[in-house]
Amino acid sequence: MDLLTRTRQRLARFNRDQSGAVAVEFVLIAPLLFALLFGTVVVGYYIGVSHSVSQLATGAARASVAGLDSVEREALVQSYLADANRRYPLLVQSALSSDVVMEGPSPAAITVSVAYAVEDSILDLANGFLGLDIGTITKRAYLAY
């Protein structure tokens, strides 16, 4: 047998051999699947944290209704906000900052603003990979008495 015939036989045998095809397909498709999985987890986490921050602001504003004057109402709001990580498990207390504004003379309304810093969370990691530019999640609740 000459060299050309042996080379043709080896190429034909290699062409028929299917061993390892699944491994090659997995290597080609796995990065896409892992990226989709990571993206799904990040989007779900963002929605959960965003909803928790919104509910925290709303719940704090509602808690103020039980107060008789502005001092007591603000104390109720601060107490509600201080207990955020127990009420909302996705939130880390140290990442929260809030602002409470009483409006009007007696007061007539309250605005509770809550900001959540995403540093050291999965969203911060996703910011690095995907460039999402999410630094803080800010929600506000307004309640008129």
C-alpha positions as protocol buffer text, in pm:
chain_id: "A"
residue {
  index: 1
  type: MET
  ca { x: 0 y: 0 z: 0 }
}
residue {
  index: 2
  type: ASP
  ca { x: 126 y: 335 z: -83 }
}
residue {
  index: 3
  type: LEU
  ca { x: 108 y: 644 z: 136 }
}
residue {
  index: 4
  type: LEU
  ca { x: -186 y: 798 z: -48 }
}
residue {
  index: 5
  type: THR
  ca { x: -403 y: 488 z: -4 }
}
residue {
  index: 6
  type: ARG
  ca { x: -322 y: 462 z: 368 }
}
residue {
  index: 7
  type: THR
  ca { x: -401 y: 831 z: 416 }
}
residue {
  index: 8
  type: ARG
  ca { x: -737 y: 790 z: 239 }
}
residue {
  index: 9
  type: GLN
  ca { x: -825 y: 490 z: 456 }
}
residue {
  index: 10
  type: ARG
  ca { x: -737 y: 677 z: 774 }
}
residue {
  index: 11
  type: LEU
  ca { x: -940 y: 979 z: 668 }
}
residue {
  index: 12
  type: ALA
  ca { x: -1238 y: 759 z: 581 }
}
residue {
  index: 13
  type: ARG
  ca { x: -1214 y: 581 z: 918 }
}
residue {
  index: 14
  type: PHE
  ca { x: -1183 y: 919 z: 1095 }
}
residue {
  index: 15
  type: ASN
  ca { x: -1486 y: 1050 z: 906 }
}
residue {
  index: 16
  type: ARG
  ca { x: -1701 y: 753 z: 1019 }
}
residue {
  index: 17
  type: ASP
  ca { x: -1587 y: 767 z: 1382 }
}
residue {
  index: 18
  type: GLN
  ca { x: -1853 y: 934 z: 1601 }
}
residue {
  index: 19
  type: SER
  ca { x: -1682 y: 893 z: 1939 }
}
residue {
  index: 20
  type: GLY
  ca { x: -1629 y: 1228 z: 2106 }
}
residue {
  index: 21
  type: ALA
  ca { x: -1891 y: 1410 z: 1898 }
}
residue {
  index: 22
  type: VAL
  ca { x: -2110 y: 1472 z: 2202 }
}
residue {
  index: 23
  type: ALA
  ca { x: -1816 y: 1616 z: 2394 }
}
residue {
  index: 24
  type: VAL
  ca { x: -1736 y: 1854 z: 2109 }
}
residue {
  index: 25
  type: GLU
  ca { x: -2100 y: 1962 z: 2084 }
}
residue {
  index: 26
  type: PHE
  ca { x: -2111 y: 2022 z: 2459 }
}
residue {
  index: 27
  type: VAL
  ca { x: -1797 y: 2236 z: 2445 }
}
residue {
  index: 28
  type: LEU
  ca { x: -1954 y: 2446 z: 2170 }
}
residue {
  index: 29
  type: ILE
  ca { x: -2296 y: 2489 z: 2335 }
}
residue {
  index: 30
  type: ALA
  ca { x: -2207 y: 2497 z: 2709 }
}
residue {
  index: 31
  type: PRO
  ca { x: -2090 y: 2862 z: 2724 }
}
residue {
  index: 32
  type: LEU
  ca { x: -2418 y: 2977 z: 2572 }
}
residue {
  index: 33
  type: LEU
  ca { x: -2622 y: 2765 z: 2813 }
}
residue {
  index: 34
  type: PHE
  ca { x: -2425 y: 2885 z: 3117 }
}
residue {
  index: 35
  type: ALA
  ca { x: -2460 y: 3247 z: 3002 }
}
residue {
  index: 36
  type: LEU
  ca { x: -2837 y: 3202 z: 2972 }
}
residue {
  index: 37
  type: LEU
  ca { x: -2853 y: 3041 z: 3315 }
}
residue {
  index: 38
  type: PHE
  ca { x: -2645 y: 3320 z: 3472 }
}
residue {
  index: 39
  type: GLY
  ca { x: -2857 y: 3585 z: 3299 }
}
residue {
  index: 40
  type: THR
  ca { x: -3177 y: 3426 z: 3424 }
}
residue {
  index: 41
  type: VAL
  ca { x: -3048 y: 3417 z: 3781 }
}
residue {
  index: 42
  type: VAL
  ca { x: -2931 y: 3780 z: 3762 }
}
residue {
  index: 43
  type: VAL
  ca { x: -3259 y: 3907 z: 3619 }
}
residue {
  index: 44
  type: GLY
  ca { x: -3458 y: 3712 z: 3880 }
}
residue {
  index: 45
  type: TYR
  ca { x: -3240 y: 3846 z: 4161 }
}
residue {
  index: 46
  type: TYR
  ca { x: -3273 y: 4203 z: 4031 }
}
residue {
  index: 47
  type: ILE
  ca { x: -3651 y: 4174 z: 4014 }
}
residue {
  index: 48
  type: GLY
  ca { x: -3663 y: 4027 z: 4365 }
}
residue {
  index: 49
  type: VAL
  ca { x: -3440 y: 4295 z: 4517 }
}
residue {
  index: 50
  type: SER
  ca { x: -3621 y: 4573 z: 4332 }
}
residue {
  index: 51
  type: HIS
  ca { x: -3957 y: 4447 z: 4453 }
}
residue {
  index: 52
  type: SER
  ca { x: -3827 y: 4410 z: 4810 }
}
residue {
  index: 53
  type: VAL
  ca { x: -3696 y: 4768 z: 4813 }
}
residue {
  index: 54
  type: SER
  ca { x: -4029 y: 4893 z: 4679 }
}
residue {
  index: 55
  type: GLN
  ca { x: -4223 y: 4696 z: 4939 }
}
residue {
  index: 56
  type: LEU
  ca { x: -3990 y: 4820 z: 5214 }
}
residue {
  index: 57
  type: ALA
  ca { x: -4057 y: 5184 z: 5124 }
}
residue {
  index: 58
  type: THR
  ca { x: -4431 y: 5122 z: 5097 }
}
residue {
  index: 59
  type: GLY
  ca { x: -4447 y: 4925 z: 5423 }
}
residue {
  index: 60
  type: ALA
  ca { x: -4252 y: 5193 z: 5609 }
}
residue {
  index: 61
  type: ALA
  ca { x: -4489 y: 5462 z: 5485 }
}
residue {
  index: 62
  type: ARG
  ca { x: -4789 y: 5252 z: 5591 }
}
residue {
  index: 63
  type: ALA
  ca { x: -4638 y: 5188 z: 5934 }
}
residue {
  index: 64
  type: SER
  ca { x: -4637 y: 5562 z: 5997 }
}
residue {
  index: 65
  type: VAL
  ca { x: -5017 y: 5575 z: 5992 }
}
residue {
  index: 66
  type: ALA
  ca { x: -5030 y: 5435 z: 6347 }
}
residue {
  index: 67
  type: GLY
  ca { x: -4846 y: 5739 z: 6487 }
}
residue {
  index: 68
  type: LEU
  ca { x: -5030 y: 6030 z: 6648 }
}
residue {
  index: 69
  type: ASP
  ca { x: -4780 y: 6306 z: 6569 }
}
residue {
  index: 70
  type: SER
  ca { x: -4485 y: 6355 z: 6333 }
}
residue {
  index: 71
  type: VAL
  ca { x: -4227 y: 6244 z: 6591 }
}
residue {
  index: 72
  type: GLU
  ca { x: -4406 y: 5917 z: 6659 }
}
residue {
  index: 73
  type: ARG
  ca { x: -4470 y: 5859 z: 6288 }
}
residue {
  index: 74
  type: GLU
  ca { x: -4106 y: 5905 z: 6200 }
}
residue {
  index: 75
  type: ALA
  ca { x: -4003 y: 5672 z: 6484 }
}
residue {
  index: 76
  type: LEU
  ca { x: -4240 y: 5405 z: 6347 }
}
residue {
  index: 77
  type: VAL
  ca { x: -4090 y: 5445 z: 6000 }
}
residue {
  index: 78
  type: GLN
  ca { x: -3733 y: 5417 z: 6131 }
}
residue {
  index: 79
  type: SER
  ca { x: -3825 y: 5110 z: 6334 }
}
residue {
  index: 80
  type: TYR
  ca { x: -3978 y: 4945 z: 6027 }
}
residue {
  index: 81
  type: LEU
  ca { x: -3671 y: 5028 z: 5817 }
}
residue {
  index: 82
  type: ALA
  ca { x: -3433 y: 4898 z: 6087 }
}
residue {
  index: 83
  type: ASP
  ca { x: -3605 y: 4559 z: 6068 }
}
residue {
  index: 84
  type: ALA
  ca { x: -3574 y: 4533 z: 5689 }
}
residue {
  index: 85
  type: ASN
  ca { x: -3346 y: 4229 z: 5665 }
}
residue {
  index: 86
  type: ARG
  ca { x: -3588 y: 4020 z: 5873 }
}
residue {
  index: 87
  type: ARG
  ca { x: -3892 y: 4123 z: 5669 }
}
residue {
  index: 88
  type: TYR
  ca { x: -3719 y: 4102 z: 5330 }
}
residue {
  index: 89
  type: PRO
  ca { x: -3456 y: 3823 z: 5316 }
}
residue {
  index: 90
  type: LEU
  ca { x: -3297 y: 3939 z: 4988 }
}
residue {
  index: 91
  type: LEU
  ca { x: -3194 y: 4271 z: 5143 }
}
residue {
  index: 92
  type: VAL
  ca { x: -2878 y: 4329 z: 5344 }
}
residue {
  index: 93
  type: GLN
  ca { x: -2928 y: 4591 z: 5614 }
}
residue {
  index: 94
  type: SER
  ca { x: -2586 y: 4751 z: 5565 }
}
residue {
  index: 95
  type: ALA
  ca { x: -2662 y: 4820 z: 5197 }
}
residue {
  index: 96
  type: LEU
  ca { x: -2979 y: 5015 z: 5274 }
}
residue {
  index: 97
  type: SER
  ca { x: -3008 y: 5390 z: 5310 }
}
residue {
  index: 98
  type: SER
  ca { x: -3330 y: 5582 z: 5357 }
}
residue {
  index: 99
  type: ASP
  ca { x: -3471 y: 5931 z: 5364 }
}
residue {
  index: 100
  type: VAL
  ca { x: -3799 y: 6025 z: 5534 }
}
residue {
  index: 101
  type: VAL
  ca { x: -3967 y: 6356 z: 5451 }
}
residue {
  index: 102
  type: MET
  ca { x: -4273 y: 6475 z: 5641 }
}
residue {
  index: 103
  type: GLU
  ca { x: -4478 y: 6721 z: 5438 }
}
residue {
  index: 104
  type: GLY
  ca { x: -4733 y: 6972 z: 5557 }
}
residue {
  index: 105
  type: PRO
  ca { x: -4824 y: 7121 z: 5890 }
}
residue {
  index: 106
  type: SER
  ca { x: -4953 y: 6831 z: 6092 }
}
residue {
  index: 107
  type: PRO
  ca { x: -4799 y: 6646 z: 5876 }
}
residue {
  index: 108
  type: ALA
  ca { x: -5028 y: 6603 z: 5578 }
}
residue {
  index: 109
  type: ALA
  ca { x: -4813 y: 6344 z: 5398 }
}
residue {
  index: 110
  type: ILE
  ca { x: -4494 y: 6140 z: 5417 }
}
residue {
  index: 111
  type: THR
  ca { x: -4244 y: 6038 z: 5152 }
}
residue {
  index: 112
  type: VAL
  ca { x: -4012 y: 5745 z: 5224 }
}
residue {
  index: 113
  type: SER
  ca { x: -3719 y: 5695 z: 4987 }
}
residue {
  index: 114
  type: VAL
  ca { x: -3510 y: 5378 z: 5012 }
}
residue {
  index: 115
  type: ALA
  ca { x: -3186 y: 5317 z: 4824 }
}
residue {
  index: 116
  type: TYR
  ca { x: -3014 y: 4978 z: 4806 }
}
residue {
  index: 117
  type: ALA
  ca { x: -2646 y: 4957 z: 4706 }
}
residue {
  index: 118
  type: VAL
  ca { x: -2575 y: 4645 z: 4500 }
}
residue {
  index: 119
  type: GLU
  ca { x: -2205 y: 4626 z: 4588 }
}
residue {
  index: 120
  type: ASP
  ca { x: -2080 y: 4279 z: 4684 }
}
residue {
  index: 121
  type: SER
  ca { x: -2386 y: 4106 z: 4539 }
}
residue {
  index: 122
  type: ILE
  ca { x: -2450 y: 3902 z: 4227 }
}
residue {
  index: 123
  type: LEU
  ca { x: -2568 y: 4222 z: 4057 }
}
residue {
  index: 124
  type: ASP
  ca { x: -2228 y: 4378 z: 4115 }
}
residue {
  index: 125
  type: LEU
  ca { x: -2069 y: 4071 z: 3956 }
}
residue {
  index: 126
  type: ALA
  ca { x: -2306 y: 4100 z: 3660 }
}
residue {
  index: 127
  type: ASN
  ca { x: -2217 y: 4468 z: 3627 }
}
residue {
  index: 128
  type: GLY
  ca { x: -1857 y: 4362 z: 3566 }
}
residue {
  index: 129
  type: PHE
  ca { x: -1945 y: 4098 z: 3305 }
}
residue {
  index: 130
  type: LEU
  ca { x: -2235 y: 4263 z: 3128 }
}
residue {
  index: 131
  type: GLY
  ca { x: -2179 y: 4634 z: 3195 }
}
residue {
  index: 132
  type: LEU
  ca { x: -2530 y: 4681 z: 3336 }
}
residue {
  index: 133
  type: ASP
  ca { x: -2432 y: 4998 z: 3525 }
}
residue {
  index: 134
  type: ILE
  ca { x: -2660 y: 4923 z: 3821 }
}
residue {
  index: 135
  type: GLY
  ca { x: -2514 y: 5090 z: 4128 }
}
residue {
  index: 136
  type: THR
  ca { x: -2819 y: 5145 z: 4344 }
}
residue {
  index: 137
  type: ILE
  ca { x: -3183 y: 5050 z: 4333 }
}
residue {
  index: 138
  type: THR
  ca { x: -3396 y: 5340 z: 4456 }
}
residue {
  index: 139
  type: LYS
  ca { x: -3767 y: 5328 z: 4530 }
}
residue {
  index: 140
  type: ARG
  ca { x: -4000 y: 5585 z: 4682 }
}
residue {
  index: 141
  type: ALA
  ca { x: -4339 y: 5570 z: 4854 }
}
residue {
  index: 142
  type: TYR
  ca { x: -4574 y: 5861 z: 4914 }
}
residue {
  index: 143
  type: LEU
  ca { x: -4862 y: 5849 z: 5159 }
}
residue {
  index: 144
  type: ALA
  ca { x: -5110 y: 6129 z: 5227 }
}
residue {
  index: 145
  type: TYR
  ca { x: -5281 y: 6123 z: 5567 }
}
